[in-house]
């Protein structure tokens, strides 16, 4: 298996794409934060009411799904809180990989010159 990496448009283009992804991750996280704030505002008013139907909805909304350790409502809030983080981490990892690639490329070219 080859360990050769072919970056058709070069490492600078890959790094540029990673930076664009990072920007989108921040924007996505911000939008998710706004959605979360709206959900919290609505939840605070208990719009489902206190009748039997409302209580049934609330129990369902706050129940712990099978295979989970947190209520659905909490999982939703957690996911919205962390929205964008995975994309941000991915872009950081791409940037680190490009930097390592370029560093290795420079080291190898210096070694070739010294042969």
Helices and strands as residue ranges (DSSP letters): H 11-44, H 52-61, H 72-81, H 85-113
